[in-house]
Amino acid sequence: MARAGVSLAETANRIAEPDTVAEASKVTDTTMITATTHDFEIEAQLRRVGLRPTRQRVALVRQAFGKGDRHFSAEALHAEALAAKIDISLATVYNTLHHFTDAGLLRVLSVEGAKTYFDTNTSDHHHFFVEGSNHIFDIDAPVTVDNLPEPPEGMEIAHVDVVIRLRPKA
């Protein structure tokens, strides 16, 4: 679900130095990126998470986040970028998406062994995966996972991803 853009006054307030961690998270809220978001806003968001705002990173942020919350593979985003006349290699797309993931802007979804998908919604939520079409969509209902095993000594459970695989009824 995409959110509406913000005014220049609100943008100036978001870019100002945050006083708290909560305020800092607002600055890097990529769900605010729309088709009318200025490059300087995207550049500020990238700097805030410790990434240098290169031309290619800014273009990929616009491609990845400009359509609201969604799921995509590096190959699909690369094809979209090429269609939008963005001159970028697939290797650069992969590297950039992994930098975005490390910075907390994206979430990795591993639903197939060899293919990685990315999610622009980094909140805790779960997914349906349609086999054959490789379509991924969010589960909009609470999911409860019971009887998790105790983690090995010295370890803790960081996150539980639930992917429910679907196929058309025969």
C-alpha positions in Angstrom: 0.0 0.0 0.0 1.7 3.2 -1.1 1.5 6.4 0.9 0.9 9.8 -0.4 3.9 12.1 -1.0 5.0 14.8 1.4 5.2 18.6 1.0 8.6 20.4 0.8 8.2 21.7 4.4 7.6 18.1 5.6 10.6 17.0 3.6 12.8 19.6 5.2 11.6 18.4 8.6 12.3 14.8 7.7 15.8 15.6 6.4 16.7 17.7 9.5 19.0 15.9 12.0 16.8 13.5 14.1 16.9 13.7 17.9 15.9 10.1 18.5 16.2 6.7 16.9 12.4 6.8 16.2 12.8 10.0 14.3 15.8 8.6 12.4 13.7 5.7 11.2 11.2 8.2 9.7 13.9 9.6 7.5 14.7 6.2 6.0 11.0 5.3 5.5 11.2 4.3 1.9 7.5 3.8 1.7 7.2 7.6 1.3 8.9 7.4 -2.1 6.5 8.2 -4.9 6.8 9.2 -8.5 7.2 12.9 -7.4 9.9 12.3 -4.7 12.9 14.5 -5.4 16.3 12.9 -5.9 17.7 15.0 -2.9 15.1 13.3 -0.6 16.3 9.9 -1.8 19.9 10.9 -1.5 19.3 12.0 2.1 17.6 8.7 2.9 20.6 6.8 1.5 23.1 8.9 3.4 21.1 8.4 6.6 21.6 4.6 6.4 25.2 5.0 5.5 25.1 4.5 1.8 26.7 6.8 -0.8 23.9 8.1 -3.1 25.2 7.2 -6.5 23.2 7.8 -9.6 22.5 4.1 -10.0 21.4 3.7 -6.3 19.0 6.7 -6.6 17.6 5.2 -9.8 17.1 1.8 -8.2 15.5 3.3 -5.1 13.0 5.0 -7.4 12.4 1.8 -9.3 12.1 -0.5 -6.3 10.1 1.7 -3.9 8.2 4.1 -6.2 5.4 1.6 -6.7 4.6 1.0 -3.0 5.2 -2.3 -1.1 6.1 -5.1 -3.4 8.1 -8.2 -4.0 10.6 -8.6 -6.9 13.7 -10.5 -8.0 16.9 -8.8 -9.0 16.3 -10.0 -12.5 12.8 -8.4 -12.6 14.1 -5.1 -11.2 16.9 -5.1 -13.7 14.4 -5.6 -16.6 12.3 -2.8 -15.2 15.3 -0.5 -15.0 16.3 -1.3 -18.6 12.8 -0.6 -19.7 13.0 2.8 -17.9 16.2 3.5 -19.9 18.4 3.2 -16.8 21.8 1.9 -18.0 22.8 -0.6 -15.3 24.2 -4.1 -15.2 22.5 -7.1 -13.5 25.6 -7.4 -11.3 25.2 -3.8 -10.1 21.5 -4.5 -9.4 22.4 -7.5 -7.3 25.1 -5.7 -5.4 22.9 -2.7 -4.8 20.0 -4.8 -3.5 22.3 -6.5 -1.1 23.6 -3.1 0.1 20.0 -2.0 0.6 19.2 -5.2 2.5 22.2 -4.8 4.8 21.1 -1.2 5.4 17.6 -2.4 6.4 15.8 -0.9 3.4 14.8 -4.3 2.0 14.0 -7.7 3.3 15.3 -10.9 1.6 12.8 -13.7 0.9 14.1 -17.1 0.2 11.3 -19.1 -1.3 13.1 -21.1 -3.9 16.5 -22.6 -3.6 18.3 -20.7 -6.3 16.2 -17.5 -6.6 16.1 -14.7 -4.1 13.2 -12.2 -3.9 13.2 -8.9 -2.2 10.4 -7.2 -0.2 10.1 -3.5 0.2 8.0 -4.0 3.4 10.6 -4.7 6.1 8.0 -5.1 8.9 7.4 -8.6 10.5 4.9 -10.3 8.2 4.5 -13.6 6.3 3.9 -14.6 2.7 2.0 -16.7 0.2 4.0 -18.1 -2.7 2.2 -19.3 -5.8 4.1 -22.2 -7.3 4.5 -22.1 -11.1 3.9 -18.4 -11.4 6.4 -17.4 -8.7 3.9 -14.8 -7.4 4.5 -13.6 -3.8 2.0 -11.7 -1.8 1.7 -10.7 1.9 -0.5 -12.7 4.3 -2.9 -10.1 5.8 -3.8 -12.1 8.9 -1.9 -13.0 12.0 0.1 -16.2 11.8 1.0 -18.2 14.9 4.0 -20.5 15.1 3.9 -22.8 18.1 6.5 -25.3 19.5 9.6 -23.7 18.2 12.7 -25.6 19.2 15.1 -24.1 21.6 18.0 -22.5 19.7 21.5 -24.0 20.3 23.5 -22.6 23.2 24.7 -19.1 22.6 22.1 -18.4 19.9 18.8 -16.7 19.8 15.9 -16.8 17.2 16.2 -13.6 15.2 13.2 -14.0 13.0 10.7 -16.7 11.8 9.7 -16.5 8.2 6.5 -18.3 7.2 6.0 -18.9 3.5 2.9 -20.8 2.6 3.2 -22.4 -0.9 0.1 -22.4 -3.0 -1.0 -24.0 -6.3 -4.2 -23.9 -8.2 -6.7 -26.6 -7.3 -6.8 -29.5 -9.8 
